[in-house]
Amino acid sequence: MDSSAFDSSALQDFLLDAQVLLTQSQECLQHLELIANDPDACHCLINTLDTLARRASGLGLLEVANYASALQQLLAPACMQLHLHNQALPALAACLTLLAWQLELVDAHTGRLALDASEQTTLLAELANALDQPLPQTCAPCQETRSDCADTHQAGLMANRPTCSNKRTSSH
């Protein structure tokens, strides 16, 4: 991301909204801890993570966008199948805690998040394992170009050739 073109006021607005979305996600989790597989809480959680991912992507906060999108994609099938069981909720809680840390650590001037992705990868893998789901992966073209794609794709789609809705090209 070109920090000279970064709109820090838009980032501040996003961070305020993101805190509200994160709080809403955590409330959904608490609801799911009380009432397992509640469809309304699942729907709210999926929509909240999707909104967060799209807003972060729009600002170029790729680390946050990719992580929120991966969480949303892991949870969506489990929610649709009413398979978001109590054993998966601690892993989800850990993922939401990391998301909260990411939002706290975004540089307010540049929009950069200088964190090692290993913890994110580990927590996503633990959640995927708890949900008995495959781990979403960033599409190969976006991994290669490190472009602005916040879409994650299930590995193996379309004869092992994931596609990406990102129509932008990278200058890297």
N, C-alpha and C positions, 0 to 999 in steps of 0.2 A: 504494500500500500504506500502511495506517495504521501509522506507526512505533510508536505507543503500544501497539498490540496485538501487536507483533512479538515472537516467542519467540526470543531470542538463543541460548538453549541448544540449541534445535532447529536453528538455523542452524549452530552449531558442530558438532553431530553430522553435519549434512548435508555441511558442508565437508570433514570428515574422510573421510566415505564417498565424496564426490565426487572427492577426490584418488585414492582407490583405483580408482574407476571410470575416471578419466582415465588413470591409469597402465596400467590394463588395455586401454583403447582404444589407447594408444600402443604397447603390446606387440603388439596385433593388427596395427597398421600396420606394425611392424617385421617381423612374420611375413609379411604380404602383400608386403613388399619382397623377401623371400627366396623366397617361393612365391606366384607370381601367382595371383589368384583362388581362393585356398584357401577352400573352403566353410566350414570350421570357424572360421577367422579372421574371415571376413565375418559369419558368424552371431553370433559373439562381439561384434564391433564394433557391429552393429545393436542387439543386446540391451543392450549397455552404454550406448549413447547413448539408447536408449529409457528405460532405468531412470533415467538422469541427468535426462532431460527431465521424466519424471513426478515424480520427487522434488523437483526445482526448482519445478515448477508447484505442487505441494502446499504449498510454503512461500511461494508468491507471488513467486518470483524469476523474473519473466517474461522478462527479457532472456536469462538463461541457458537457461530452459526452451524458449523459442522457437528459440534458436540450435541447441541440441542436437537438438530435434525436426526442424528443417529439415535438419540434417546427416543424421540418421537417414533421413528421407524421400528425400533425394537418393541415399543409398547403397543403400537397400533394393532398388530395381529393378536397379541395377548388380550387386549381389551375387547376386540371384536369377538373373540372366542370365549370370552369370560374366563380367561386362564391366567389372570394376574393374581396369583395366589400369595398367601402370606409369606411363603419362603422367599419370594422375589422382592418383597417390600424393603428389607434392609439394604439390598443391593441398589434399589432405586433411591433410597434415602441417601446413600453414599454418593450416588451420581448427582443428585440435586445439591448436595453439599459442595461438591467440586464445582458445579455450575455457579453457585453463589460465590465461591472463591474466585473463579474466573472473572465474574462481573466486578468484584472488588478490586482486582488487580489490573484491569484494563487501564492503560496509561491515558489519562484524561486529555493529554495534549496531542498524542499521536494515534491513539486508538489501538496501539499494539499490545499484545499479550505475550510476554516473554516467559512462557512456561514450557517445560518439557512435557511432551504429549504422552509419556509412558503411563502416568497415573490415569489419565483419561482412557487410554486403551485398555488398561487393566480393569478399571471399573466397568467399562462397556462390556468387556469379555465376561466378567462376573455376572452382570445382569443378563446377558445373552444366555449364559449357561443356566442361570436360575429359571429363565423363561423357556429353556430348551429351544432356542431360536438361533439362526445363523447371525453372525455379527455383520452389521451393515458395513460396507466399504465405500470409500470415496472412489468414484469412477477413475479408471486408468488414465484417460486423457487429462483429467484435472490433477491427478497425482503427478503426472509427467510435467505439466506446464505450470503447476502451482497457481492455477487461475482462480477466478472468483466463484467457483462452484460451491454452493452449500448443499447441493443435492447429494444424497447418499443412495447407493444402489445395492441391491442384493447381489452378491457374487454369483455368477453363473447365469444371469439372465441373458436371454437371446443368444444362446449357444456360446456362453462364456464371453460375450462381448457386451459389457454394460454400456449403456448409452447415457448421455448427459443432456439435460435440457439447456445447458449453458451454451449460448450462441456466440459469446464473446471469445475473442482470441487473446492470448497473452503475449506481451511483448518480451517475455523472458526467453 
